[in-house]
Amino acid sequence: MNQRPLWIEGVSDAVGFLAGALLGFWIGRLLGLDIFADGYGNSALGGIVLVGLGGGLGLQGARRWRTLKANKQAEK
């Protein structure tokens, strides 16, 4: 049975999500969007959306990386 350890999946998912969320946060800051602004104004909501999108894209990137790595090992 060809199963990778679950801790590798968990750690890579966490790292991908965190890296993507931080990237989304800093892109938002560069665009003038502040997720920590008072209330739920356009600036705060835009920043929250960018953090969410970044986290999701980072998670998907980590999963694609694991899939490519598994496919390369299967070819050997």
SULLINRA-V635801 format. One record per residue. N is the residue number from 0. RES is the residue in one small letter. PSI is psi in radians with two decimals (none if undefined). OMEGA is omega in degrees with one decimal (NA if undefined). Layout:
# SULLINRA-V635801
((N;RES;PSI;OMEGA) (N;RES;PSI;OMEGA))
This chain:
# SULLINRA-V635801
((0;m;2.29;-173.9) (1;n;1.38;177.8) (2;q;2.36;174.8) (3;r;2.68;-179.9) (4;p;2.47;-177.6) (5;l;-0.48;-179.0) (6;w;-0.54;177.2) (7;i;-0.73;177.5) (8;e;-0.78;-178.2) (9;g;-0.80;-178.6) (10;v;-0.75;-179.5) (11;s;-0.64;175.2) (12;d;-0.78;-178.9) (13;a;-0.76;-179.6) (14;v;-0.76;178.9) (15;g;-0.77;179.4) (16;f;-0.81;-178.1) (17;l;-0.76;179.3) (18;a;-0.75;178.8) (19;g;-0.72;179.4) (20;a;-0.72;177.6) (21;l;-0.68;176.7) (22;l;-0.75;176.7) (23;g;-0.67;177.9) (24;f;-0.84;-176.9) (25;w;-0.55;173.6) (26;i;-0.73;176.7) (27;g;-0.73;178.4) (28;r;-0.72;178.1) (29;l;-0.54;179.2) (30;l;-0.02;178.7) (31;g;0.30;179.2) (32;l;2.28;-175.2) (33;d;1.94;-178.9) (34;i;-0.29;-178.6) (35;f;0.24;178.9) (36;a;2.66;178.6) (37;d;2.38;178.2) (38;g;-2.99;179.0) (39;y;1.09;177.4) (40;g;-3.13;-179.0) (41;n;-0.65;-179.8) (42;s;-0.79;-179.4) (43;a;-0.78;-179.6) (44;l;-0.70;177.0) (45;g;-0.73;177.6) (46;g;-0.71;178.5) (47;i;-0.71;178.6) (48;v;-0.75;179.7) (49;l;-0.68;177.5) (50;v;-0.76;178.5) (51;g;-0.79;178.2) (52;l;-0.73;178.5) (53;g;-0.74;178.5) (54;g;-0.75;178.6) (55;g;-0.74;178.3) (56;l;-0.65;176.7) (57;g;-0.69;177.3) (58;l;-0.79;178.3) (59;q;-0.63;176.4) (60;g;-0.70;178.0) (61;a;-0.70;179.5) (62;r;-0.67;176.5) (63;r;-0.68;178.1) (64;w;-0.76;178.7) (65;r;-0.69;179.6) (66;t;-0.78;178.3) (67;l;-0.70;179.2) (68;k;-0.72;179.0) (69;a;-0.67;179.1) (70;n;-0.67;177.7) (71;k;-0.66;179.2) (72;q;-0.56;179.4) (73;a;-0.50;179.7) (74;e;-0.43;-177.8) (75;k;none;NA))
